[in-house]
Amino acid sequence: MDSNVDPDVALAVLRRNWGDVDKAATALLEGDTGVAPPPYGTFPPSLGQDDRNTIVGPRTPPPSKPERDSPPGVIDLTGDDDKDLSQALKASLEDHGTTFGPSNRAPDPNWAMVSSNAAIGPANEQAADVHNDDMRRAIEASLSMTNEMTIDTYDELPLEQRVRQGDCPVTLRPTQASRVCAALITHGLFFVPQVRYWISLYRPLPPQIDESEDEPIEILPPQEGIAYVVWSLVETFVNMDLARTTELNVDRALDAFDATLWSGAGEQPGDVAYHFYNKLAWAVETAMLEDLDRDKDTRLFHFRYGLSDTDAPTGPLDKRSDMSVVKVAVRGTPDANDLLSCLSLELSPIGDTGHHQVIFQPSEVVAFQLVRDGMLPSGSNHERRTFAFPNHVYLDQFLQENAKLASDKRRLQRELYAQVDELKERRRHLNWNEGRNVLNDLRSSIHYYENIAEHNDDETRKAHLQDMATKLQAILVRVEREIRILDDQIAKAQISAASVYDCPELQKHRYDLRVVLVHDGLYGRSHLYSYVKQRDKWWKIVDYSTLEVCSHCKYALVTLLTEGQVSEETVLHDPIGLHLNAGPFFLIYSRAIPEESLRPDWPENVKNSVKHNNALFFSSLPPEVANDIEDPNSPPTSPMAYAVEDPELEGEPMDLSN
């Protein structure tokens, strides 16, 4: 205010106004010197008329010794019967209107009428930004909707903007927005090494050959049935691998797949992905079992499961005992907000009696649909966090052969989590009393005795106040030490619980994350995207009509960060849609193998067809664009062709050196 204000006068005015800084400042500006006593009948803000005989000052805490029915974890912090000290502690724990010293309590956003300007931690800051971004997008979408089926238009890029450079992934674009989910599933399967390899081996069965005929019979591509579905997938994958365009129209393939449609904003894309993936996986698995000369015990998509106390089912594929997608209920609670915890609750619920689901025969690929129907709403007692899923998982704990060991480990983990809960409860009782923060109130009482309490130059009174502050400081140090010990015990128990399954017996079947499908919470082709892993790099694939530019592919349909890729941290912790019951909704894992160990063996006729289309596309480009292309084989746009004949190219092998 003014350097000329006497500190003693300021302190007297502050006391006269019961510690209210705003009122004290106003009084000083009006000339109050603090000499006159407070007007008769005025009381501190914390006292009513019935309290006028109450001693003004720090109000006392509970007795130094806890009552018989005190909650566990409340300890005796004083160890003496000092009446003044007891009164000071009680004052620190009871409700009072005047707060001595600055408050470090964060504002409660659930009661805020305007945005808080208080500093918040990085995690809360990110959550707040995500929440605001989700709400902004939802409001913008609601204002721009003309009807429930708002559909993004499908715009083809000019030819010169379709040139693929380097190893940027080719994207699959459906004409209709309702097919974008099926297109992302089809696209993602290409980046699963086992799927890409086994699809490359598929060949249609030849017709019955009449041995009397000398002429060889031409094998034509199938036009119907499961064979047509799988062959369409072969054609799609060859183009994704060898075509020199950034985009391919996938309408023809989705027609063959009888793609499940995303009907509108009221339907969850996870349900669409679940049904389409199941349908496509069943067709591929059936065709491979019938047509490919392979080990019948090797399963690509479907693992066999059942109850742990029953025998494994036998026989061919059976929808009653074979599964390709596991539905995982995302609850959003602190104890069940990650993939493995939710899987454990699904397959081995608490209190199981030996009747729980196990995997009898694992598959090469396993997919998870993340279902958020039962998530708790955001509220005062619940802070939403992104659902955690790892870059690799071990499924050994769910295999029938490890049922006994996994059950023992699961029981140990639950005991450790129960110990964590008990320690947290002890910490809560130590730090909180009747809804008040003990540490904050102790600090406020110490601040009062050291800076506010009046001693009027009475050395005895001054020494007494200092002694009270010293004793409270000792109590504060002891409480803080006890809390640190509990925090350390909690951290150790949590680490032990999280590492229960980290043993060689349960780490033989590793599955690596390959594909993540994400929904931002709104409807339309621009509101779904995927992350795919290619040669240890993660790429973000978005079907935008307005495209972002790739760092080394000028016209790619790929949204990228540094060096044309996104970080694994981005993939695993993408917060989009967090407050719209959305976010990652479909995960595809496959056995951990070096990607180069399964090189695809594409059919020669399809490779030559792609080569021909590359040449046609290259010849149609403007000269100034064509001259900048290193590979002379540039592909066509949609729809894909696979049986184009060209006398000049017939029989010439496809150049795969690039």
Solvent accessible surface area in square Angstrom, and as a share of the most:
residue,aa,sasa,rsa
1,M,147,0.66
2,D,79,0.41
3,S,117,0.75
4,N,134,0.69
5,V,50,0.29
6,D,68,0.35
7,P,106,0.67
8,D,108,0.56
9,V,46,0.27
10,A,33,0.25
11,L,51,0.25
12,A,30,0.23
13,V,0,0.00
14,L,33,0.16
15,R,63,0.23
16,R,57,0.21
17,N,28,0.14
18,W,66,0.23
19,G,17,0.17
20,D,44,0.23
21,V,107,0.61
22,D,109,0.57
23,K,122,0.52
24,A,6,0.05
25,A,31,0.24
26,T,72,0.42
27,A,15,0.11
28,L,31,0.16
29,L,142,0.71
30,E,140,0.63
31,G,55,0.53
32,D,38,0.20
33,T,73,0.43
34,G,17,0.16
35,V,129,0.74
36,A,60,0.47
37,P,107,0.67
38,P,52,0.33
39,P,83,0.52
40,Y,210,0.80
41,G,34,0.32
42,T,61,0.36
43,F,44,0.18
44,P,12,0.07
45,P,83,0.52
46,S,35,0.23
47,L,23,0.12
48,G,37,0.36
49,Q,102,0.45
50,D,146,0.76
51,D,52,0.27
52,R,114,0.42
53,N,145,0.74
54,T,63,0.37
55,I,142,0.72
56,V,79,0.45
57,G,18,0.17
58,P,30,0.19
59,R,66,0.24
60,T,25,0.14
61,P,6,0.04
62,P,61,0.38
63,P,85,0.54
64,S,23,0.15
65,K,133,0.56
66,P,62,0.39
67,E,108,0.48
68,R,245,0.90
69,D,125,0.65
70,S,37,0.24
71,P,58,0.36
72,P,100,0.63
73,G,25,0.24
74,V,46,0.26
75,I,61,0.31
76,D,41,0.21
77,L,36,0.18
78,T,28,0.16
79,G,63,0.61
80,D,60,0.31
81,D,132,0.68
82,D,42,0.22
83,K,146,0.62
84,D,52,0.27
85,L,3,0.02
86,S,35,0.23
87,Q,58,0.26
88,A,0,0.00
89,L,14,0.07
90,K,77,0.32
91,A,3,0.03
92,S,2,0.01
93,L,23,0.11
94,E,52,0.24
95,D,102,0.53
96,H,31,0.14
97,G,50,0.48
98,T,20,0.11
99,T,75,0.44
100,F,39,0.16
101,G,25,0.24
102,P,129,0.81
103,S,83,0.53
104,N,108,0.55
105,R,193,0.70
106,A,73,0.57
107,P,60,0.38
108,D,63,0.33
109,P,108,0.68
110,N,76,0.39
111,W,206,0.72
112,A,47,0.37
113,M,185,0.83
114,V,123,0.71
115,S,112,0.72
116,S,62,0.40
117,N,155,0.79
118,A,42,0.33
119,A,105,0.81
120,I,85,0.43
121,G,32,0.31
122,P,119,0.75
123,A,60,0.46
124,N,69,0.36
125,E,91,0.41
126,Q,100,0.44
127,A,21,0.16
128,A,39,0.31
129,D,85,0.44
130,V,15,0.09
131,H,70,0.31
132,N,94,0.48
133,D,48,0.25
134,D,0,0.00
135,M,66,0.29
136,R,116,0.42
137,R,32,0.12
138,A,25,0.19
139,I,102,0.52
140,E,88,0.39
141,A,18,0.14
142,S,72,0.47
143,L,145,0.72
144,S,79,0.51
145,M,70,0.31
146,T,123,0.72
147,N,90,0.46
148,E,105,0.47
149,M,80,0.36
150,T,52,0.30
151,I,85,0.43
152,D,41,0.21
153,T,94,0.55
154,Y,42,0.16
155,D,72,0.37
156,E,89,0.40
157,L,26,0.13
158,P,65,0.41
159,L,56,0.28
160,E,59,0.26
161,Q,63,0.28
162,R,12,0.05
163,V,4,0.02
164,R,18,0.07
165,Q,49,0.22
166,G,55,0.53
167,D,47,0.24
168,C,1,0.01
169,P,3,0.02
170,V,1,0.01
171,T,4,0.03
172,L,10,0.05
173,R,2,0.01
174,P,0,0.00
175,T,59,0.35
176,Q,99,0.44
177,A,0,0.00
178,S,12,0.08
179,R,36,0.13
180,V,2,0.01
181,C,0,0.00
182,A,0,0.00
183,A,1,0.01
184,L,10,0.05
185,I,0,0.00
186,T,0,0.00
187,H,2,0.01
188,G,0,0.00
189,L,2,0.01
190,F,12,0.05
191,F,5,0.02
192,V,0,0.00
193,P,1,0.00
194,Q,3,0.01
195,V,0,0.00
196,R,20,0.07
197,Y,55,0.21
198,W,45,0.16
199,I,0,0.00
200,S,0,0.00
201,L,49,0.24
202,Y,1,0.00
203,R,90,0.33
204,P,19,0.12
205,L,118,0.59
206,P,71,0.45
207,P,70,0.44
208,Q,175,0.78
209,I,115,0.58
210,D,77,0.40
211,E,167,0.75
212,S,89,0.58
213,E,102,0.46
214,D,143,0.74
215,E,133,0.59
216,P,122,0.76
217,I,76,0.38
218,E,132,0.59
219,I,88,0.45
220,L,123,0.61
221,P,27,0.17
222,P,24,0.15
223,Q,117,0.52
224,E,139,0.62
225,G,53,0.51
226,I,68,0.34
227,A,33,0.26
228,Y,49,0.19
229,V,23,0.13
230,V,0,0.00
231,W,10,0.03
232,S,7,0.04
233,L,0,0.00
234,V,0,0.00
235,E,13,0.06
236,T,0,0.00
237,F,0,0.00
238,V,0,0.00
239,N,2,0.01
240,M,2,0.01
241,D,43,0.22
242,L,25,0.12
243,A,0,0.00
244,R,32,0.12
245,T,0,0.00
246,T,2,0.01
247,E,2,0.01
248,L,1,0.00
249,N,11,0.06
250,V,0,0.00
251,D,33,0.17
252,R,85,0.31
253,A,3,0.03
254,L,0,0.00
255,D,88,0.46
256,A,13,0.10
257,F,6,0.03
258,D,101,0.52
259,A,11,0.09
260,T,31,0.18
261,L,87,0.43
262,W,1,0.00
263,S,67,0.43
264,G,4,0.04
265,A,53,0.41
266,G,72,0.69
267,E,54,0.24
268,Q,86,0.38
269,P,2,0.01
270,G,4,0.04
271,D,51,0.26
272,V,1,0.00
273,A,0,0.00
274,Y,47,0.18
275,H,102,0.45
276,F,0,0.00
277,Y,1,0.00
278,N,40,0.21
279,K,85,0.36
280,L,4,0.02
281,A,1,0.01
282,W,60,0.21
283,A,11,0.09
284,V,0,0.00
285,E,1,0.00
286,T,26,0.15
287,A,2,0.02
288,M,1,0.00
289,L,40,0.20
290,E,127,0.57
291,D,34,0.18
292,L,21,0.10
293,D,154,0.80
294,R,22,0.08
295,D,88,0.46
296,K,115,0.49
297,D,103,0.53
298,T,37,0.22
299,R,20,0.07
300,L,0,0.00
301,F,1,0.00
302,H,5,0.02
303,F,11,0.04
304,R,9,0.03
305,Y,49,0.19
306,G,15,0.15
307,L,70,0.35
308,S,19,0.12
309,D,80,0.41
310,T,64,0.37
311,D,134,0.69
312,A,48,0.37
313,P,49,0.31
314,T,129,0.75
315,G,50,0.48
316,P,114,0.72
317,L,28,0.14
318,D,40,0.21
319,K,143,0.61
320,R,206,0.75
321,S,11,0.07
322,D,8,0.04
323,M,58,0.26
324,S,1,0.01
325,V,3,0.02
326,V,17,0.10
327,K,96,0.40
328,V,0,0.00
329,A,36,0.28
330,V,3,0.02
331,R,86,0.31
332,G,9,0.08
333,T,31,0.18
334,P,136,0.86
335,D,110,0.57
336,A,1,0.01
337,N,22,0.11
338,D,46,0.24
339,L,0,0.00
340,L,57,0.28
341,S,31,0.20
342,C,0,0.00
343,L,4,0.02
344,S,14,0.09
345,L,49,0.24
346,E,66,0.30
347,L,35,0.17
348,S,1,0.01
349,P,63,0.40
350,I,130,0.66
351,G,63,0.61
352,D,46,0.24
353,T,116,0.67
354,G,32,0.31
355,H,106,0.47
356,H,16,0.07
357,Q,64,0.29
358,V,5,0.03
359,I,14,0.07
360,F,39,0.16
361,Q,46,0.21
362,P,32,0.20
363,S,3,0.02
364,E,35,0.15
365,V,0,0.00
366,V,4,0.02
367,A,0,0.00
368,F,3,0.01
369,Q,3,0.02
370,L,6,0.03
371,V,32,0.18
372,R,26,0.10
373,D,116,0.60
374,G,61,0.59
375,M,23,0.10
376,L,83,0.41
377,P,100,0.63
378,S,60,0.39
379,G,34,0.33
380,S,74,0.48
381,N,153,0.78
382,H,29,0.13
383,E,82,0.37
384,R,19,0.07
385,R,140,0.51
386,T,40,0.23
387,F,10,0.04
388,A,44,0.34
389,F,9,0.04
390,P,44,0.28
391,N,51,0.26
392,H,56,0.25
393,V,2,0.01
394,Y,57,0.22
395,L,8,0.04
396,D,0,0.00
397,Q,10,0.05
398,F,6,0.03
399,L,4,0.02
400,Q,72,0.32
401,E,129,0.58
402,N,21,0.11
403,A,22,0.17
404,K,146,0.62
405,L,61,0.30
406,A,1,0.01
407,S,25,0.16
408,D,55,0.29
409,K,45,0.19
410,R,12,0.04
411,R,131,0.48
412,L,82,0.41
413,Q,28,0.13
414,R,66,0.24
415,E,101,0.45
416,L,28,0.14
417,Y,93,0.35
418,A,59,0.45
419,Q,85,0.38
420,V,5,0.03
421,D,91,0.47
422,E,107,0.48
423,L,11,0.06
424,K,94,0.40
425,E,69,0.31
426,R,101,0.37
427,R,72,0.26
428,R,118,0.43
429,H,30,0.14
430,L,12,0.06
431,N,12,0.06
432,W,103,0.36
433,N,35,0.18
434,E,164,0.73
435,G,67,0.64
436,R,64,0.23
437,N,32,0.16
438,V,12,0.07
439,L,23,0.12
440,N,36,0.18
441,D,9,0.05
442,L,1,0.01
443,R,92,0.34
444,S,16,0.11
445,S,6,0.04
446,I,10,0.05
447,H,57,0.25
448,Y,26,0.10
449,Y,21,0.08
450,E,96,0.43
451,N,75,0.39
452,I,23,0.12
453,A,8,0.06
454,E,81,0.36
455,H,53,0.24
456,N,115,0.59
457,D,121,0.63
458,D,70,0.36
459,E,126,0.56
460,T,109,0.63
461,R,101,0.37
462,K,97,0.41
463,A,63,0.49
464,H,56,0.25
465,L,7,0.03
466,Q,102,0.45
467,D,63,0.33
468,M,2,0.01
469,A,2,0.01
470,T,76,0.44
471,K,61,0.26
472,L,0,0.00
473,Q,76,0.34
474,A,62,0.48
475,I,9,0.05
476,L,10,0.05
477,V,68,0.39
478,R,90,0.33
479,V,0,0.00
480,E,45,0.20
481,R,106,0.39
482,E,51,0.23
483,I,10,0.05
484,R,142,0.52
485,I,80,0.40
486,L,10,0.05
487,D,57,0.30
488,D,72,0.37
489,Q,74,0.33
490,I,15,0.08
491,A,46,0.35
492,K,125,0.53
493,A,6,0.05
494,Q,71,0.32
495,I,119,0.60
496,S,51,0.33
497,A,0,0.00
498,A,74,0.57
499,S,46,0.30
500,V,12,0.07
501,Y,29,0.11
502,D,91,0.47
503,C,19,0.11
504,P,106,0.67
505,E,88,0.39
506,L,3,0.02
507,Q,66,0.29
508,K,147,0.62
509,H,37,0.16
510,R,97,0.35
511,Y,1,0.01
512,D,22,0.11
513,L,2,0.01
514,R,17,0.06
515,V,0,0.00
516,V,0,0.00
517,L,0,0.00
518,V,0,0.00
519,H,16,0.07
520,D,12,0.06
521,G,24,0.23
522,L,25,0.12
523,Y,9,0.03
524,G,0,0.00
525,R,1,0.00
526,S,27,0.18
527,H,40,0.18
528,L,0,0.00
529,Y,15,0.06
530,S,0,0.00
531,Y,2,0.01
532,V,0,0.00
533,K,43,0.18
534,Q,15,0.07
535,R,131,0.48
536,D,124,0.64
537,K,69,0.29
538,W,9,0.03
539,W,1,0.00
540,K,44,0.19
541,I,5,0.02
542,V,3,0.02
543,D,10,0.05
544,Y,64,0.24
545,S,48,0.31
546,T,115,0.67
547,L,39,0.19
548,E,94,0.42
549,V,104,0.60
550,C,5,0.03
551,S,73,0.47
552,H,83,0.37
553,C,0,0.00
554,K,116,0.49
555,Y,75,0.28
556,A,1,0.01
557,L,4,0.02
558,V,1,0.01
559,T,18,0.11
560,L,20,0.10
561,L,103,0.51
562,T,103,0.60
563,E,116,0.52
564,G,0,0.00
565,Q,54,0.24
566,V,7,0.04
567,S,58,0.37
568,E,63,0.28
569,E,113,0.51
570,T,44,0.26
571,V,1,0.00
572,L,25,0.13
573,H,81,0.36
574,D,17,0.09
575,P,34,0.21
576,I,35,0.18
577,G,0,0.00
578,L,19,0.09
579,H,33,0.15
580,L,46,0.23
581,N,59,0.30
582,A,9,0.07
583,G,1,0.01
584,P,10,0.06
585,F,9,0.04
586,F,0,0.00
587,L,0,0.00
588,I,0,0.00
589,Y,0,0.00
590,S,0,0.00
591,R,54,0.20
592,A,40,0.31
593,I,52,0.26
594,P,92,0.58
595,E,35,0.16
596,E,112,0.50
597,S,69,0.45
598,L,39,0.19
599,R,182,0.67
600,P,42,0.27
601,D,80,0.42
602,W,12,0.04
603,P,6,0.04
604,E,101,0.45
605,N,81,0.41
606,V,1,0.00
607,K,21,0.09
608,N,37,0.19
609,S,5,0.03
610,V,1,0.01
611,K,15,0.06
612,H,11,0.05
613,N,4,0.02
614,N,0,0.00
615,A,34,0.26
616,L,91,0.45
617,F,5,0.02
618,F,57,0.24
619,S,86,0.56
620,S,58,0.37
621,L,11,0.05
622,P,41,0.26
623,P,96,0.60
624,E,119,0.53
625,V,32,0.18
626,A,13,0.10
627,N,123,0.63
628,D,102,0.53
629,I,21,0.11
630,E,169,0.76
631,D,23,0.12
632,P,85,0.53
633,N,19,0.10
634,S,0,0.00
635,P,0,0.00
636,P,29,0.18
637,T,33,0.19
638,S,20,0.13
639,P,97,0.61
640,M,17,0.07
641,A,28,0.22
642,Y,27,0.10
643,A,67,0.52
644,V,59,0.34
645,E,136,0.61
646,D,36,0.19
647,P,121,0.76
648,E,153,0.69
649,L,37,0.18
650,E,130,0.58
651,G,68,0.65
652,E,78,0.35
653,P,99,0.62
654,M,20,0.09
655,D,80,0.42
656,L,88,0.44
657,S,103,0.66
658,N,112,0.58
